[in-house]
Amino acid sequence: MGQTIEMFVIAARDGNRAKSFYENLFNWKITDVGPLLQISDAGLNGHILKWPHKDHPTHVSIYVNVDNIEECLAKVEEMGGSVILPEMAVPTGGSIAQFVDPDGNIVGAYRGSEHKNSQSMDNIAVNHISFFEIASREGSSSQKFYQTVFNWRITDDGPVMSISGEDAGLNGLIYNWTREEPTYLTLYIKVADISACIEKVSQLGGKVIVPETAIPDFGTFAQFLDLDGNVIGIYNG
């Protein structure tokens, strides 16, 4: 059994600006609790992190619930990743750490609660997070990295690799990234109307980077950049 995703984080230079953007776009409830803004109504616990670190870009990240952070970080370094935040206690209980995977994507480790059950994409509500995607320069290397660090089952389905939702607590994909733009980790939010959503993105100051695109036997999806340049996906299907 793999280690499950506990929460997600969106790093932002201006927390209040990001709060307004996501409240208006997805109707999420966002509460300022000091260094973090707490996101509810997203289907997964989330935070907007007021990101002060100039050495690392803003980003979307997931935090994976692990039994032992020290052992997890040792595996990260053995597999070619690098630790950017060693284990530290958090006021809400437990502890966290952050690392950069071999593609430069920032991922968090969390210790402090029981592992969660997985959720089915069939039961996802509108404006809730449905799945996550990791863009990788070399899918097979990324597959080996995440299988080793989090014990996720990952299967090669051709153009993408599927991360077991039963293991990760949320369905995931590894996507072979061949474009010049940087790799990324992103979340996909289910929306009722993609055209209306991407129109709202533009109105709020974001930028659509992948227009509404159909995928056989899936539905349609799009991607946009939020106000901090973080990649976010939306889908309907």
C-alpha positions in Angstrom: 0.0 0.0 0.0 1.4 3.4 -0.9 1.5 6.6 1.1 -1.5 8.9 0.6 -1.8 12.6 -0.2 -2.7 14.6 2.9 -3.1 18.1 1.4 -2.2 20.5 -1.4 -0.4 23.9 -1.3 -0.4 26.8 -3.7 2.5 29.1 -3.1 1.8 32.8 -3.8 3.8 36.0 -3.5 0.6 37.9 -2.4 -1.7 35.7 -0.3 -4.7 38.1 -0.4 -4.5 38.4 -4.2 -4.4 34.6 -4.6 -7.2 34.3 -2.1 -9.4 36.6 -4.2 -8.5 34.8 -7.5 -9.4 31.3 -6.3 -12.5 32.3 -4.3 -13.9 34.0 -7.4 -12.8 31.2 -9.8 -13.8 28.0 -7.9 -16.0 29.4 -5.1 -13.6 28.0 -2.5 -13.8 29.2 1.0 -10.4 30.6 2.0 -9.6 31.8 5.6 -6.4 33.7 6.6 -4.8 31.9 9.6 -1.5 33.8 9.6 1.4 32.4 7.5 -1.2 30.3 5.6 -4.6 30.8 4.1 -6.7 27.7 4.6 -8.7 26.4 1.7 -12.0 24.5 2.2 -14.7 23.3 -0.3 -12.0 21.9 -2.7 -12.5 18.2 -1.9 -9.0 18.0 -0.4 -7.5 20.0 2.4 -5.5 22.9 1.0 -3.5 26.0 1.8 -2.3 29.1 0.1 1.3 29.6 1.3 2.6 33.2 1.4 5.9 32.3 -0.4 8.9 34.5 0.6 11.7 32.4 -0.8 13.3 34.0 -3.8 15.6 31.1 -4.5 12.6 28.8 -5.3 9.7 29.7 -7.6 6.1 29.7 -6.6 4.5 26.4 -7.3 1.6 24.0 -6.7 2.6 21.1 -4.4 1.1 18.0 -2.8 2.0 16.8 0.7 2.2 13.1 1.1 1.5 11.4 4.5 4.6 9.4 5.5 5.4 7.3 8.5 8.9 8.6 8.9 10.0 11.9 7.3 13.7 11.3 8.0 13.6 7.9 6.1 11.6 9.5 3.3 14.1 12.3 2.8 17.0 9.8 2.8 15.2 7.9 -0.1 14.7 11.2 -1.9 18.4 12.0 -1.9 19.3 8.4 -2.8 17.1 8.7 -5.9 18.5 12.0 -7.1 16.2 14.5 -5.4 17.3 17.3 -3.0 15.9 18.4 0.4 15.0 22.1 0.5 13.2 22.1 3.9 14.3 19.6 6.6 11.7 18.2 9.0 10.1 20.9 11.1 7.1 20.9 13.5 3.9 22.7 12.5 1.6 24.4 15.0 -1.4 22.3 13.9 0.5 19.2 15.0 2.9 16.8 13.3 5.7 17.9 11.1 6.5 18.6 7.4 9.5 18.7 5.0 9.9 19.7 1.4 12.1 18.3 -1.4 12.7 18.9 -5.1 12.3 15.8 -7.3 14.8 15.2 -10.2 12.7 17.4 -12.5 12.7 20.3 -10.2 9.1 19.9 -8.9 8.6 20.8 -5.2 6.9 18.1 -3.2 6.1 18.0 0.5 6.2 15.1 3.1 3.8 15.2 6.1 3.6 13.2 9.3 0.8 13.6 11.7 -2.4 11.7 10.8 -3.8 8.4 9.7 -3.7 7.6 6.0 -6.8 8.5 4.1 -9.0 6.3 1.9 -8.8 7.0 -1.9 -11.6 8.7 -3.7 -13.2 7.8 -7.0 -13.2 10.2 -9.9 -16.9 9.2 -10.5 -17.8 10.9 -7.2 -16.0 14.2 -7.6 -18.1 17.3 -7.1 -17.9 20.4 -9.3 -15.0 22.7 -8.2 -13.3 19.8 -6.3 -9.9 18.5 -7.0 -10.1 15.2 -9.1 -6.5 14.2 -9.9 -2.9 15.4 -10.1 -0.3 15.5 -12.8 3.5 15.5 -12.7 5.3 16.6 -15.8 8.6 14.8 -16.3 11.5 15.0 -18.7 11.9 11.2 -18.5 8.8 9.3 -17.4 10.5 6.1 -16.6 13.0 7.8 -14.2 10.1 9.7 -12.5 8.2 6.5 -12.2 11.1 4.8 -10.4 11.6 7.9 -8.2 8.0 8.0 -6.9 7.6 4.2 -6.6 10.7 4.2 -4.4 9.9 7.3 -2.3 6.2 6.7 -1.7 5.6 3.1 -2.7 3.0 4.1 -5.4 2.0 1.7 -8.1 2.6 3.4 -11.4 1.7 1.8 -14.7 2.8 2.9 -18.2 -0.3 3.4 -20.3 1.5 4.8 -23.4 1.5 8.6 -23.6 1.1 8.9 -19.8 1.8 6.8 -16.7 -1.0 6.2 -14.2 -0.4 6.6 -10.5 -2.7 4.4 -8.4 -5.4 6.4 -6.7 -5.8 3.5 -4.2 -2.1 4.0 -3.2 -1.9 7.8 -3.4 -5.4 8.6 -2.2 -5.9 10.7 -5.4 -5.6 9.5 -9.0 -2.4 10.8 -10.6 -0.5 10.9 -13.9 3.1 11.2 -14.9 3.3 13.1 -18.3 6.3 12.9 -20.5 7.1 16.6 -21.0 8.9 17.6 -24.2 8.2 21.3 -24.3 10.8 24.0 -23.6 8.8 25.4 -20.6 9.7 24.1 -17.1 8.2 20.9 -15.8 5.5 21.2 -13.2 3.2 19.5 -10.7 -0.4 20.5 -11.0 -3.9 19.7 -9.8 -7.0 19.2 -12.0 -10.3 20.7 -10.7 -13.6 19.5 -12.1 -15.7 22.3 -13.5 -19.2 22.5 -14.9 -18.3 24.5 -17.9 -14.7 24.8 -19.2 -15.5 27.7 -21.6 -17.0 29.8 -18.8 -14.2 28.9 -16.4 -11.4 29.9 -18.8 -13.2 33.2 -19.6 -13.3 33.9 -15.9 -9.6 33.1 -15.6 -8.8 35.8 -18.2 -11.1 38.3 -16.5 -9.3 37.7 -13.1 -5.9 38.2 -14.7 -4.8 34.6 -15.3 -3.6 33.2 -18.6 -4.9 30.3 -20.5 -2.0 28.1 -21.8 -3.9 25.1 -23.1 -7.4 25.8 -24.5 -10.3 23.4 -24.1 -9.1 20.2 -25.6 -11.0 16.9 -26.1 -9.5 13.6 -25.0 -11.1 10.4 -26.3 -13.1 8.4 -23.6 -12.3 11.2 -21.0 -13.9 14.5 -21.7 -12.3 17.8 -22.1 -9.5 19.7 -20.3 -7.7 23.0 -20.2 -4.8 24.5 -18.4 -4.1 28.1 -17.2 -1.5 30.1 -15.2 -2.7 31.8 -12.1 -1.5 35.2 -11.0 1.8 33.7 -9.7 2.5 31.7 -12.8 1.4 28.4 -11.2 0.0 25.8 -13.7 -3.6 24.7 -12.8 -5.7 22.2 -14.8 -9.5 22.0 -15.2 -11.6 19.3 -16.7 -15.1 18.2 -17.5 -16.0 14.6 -18.2 
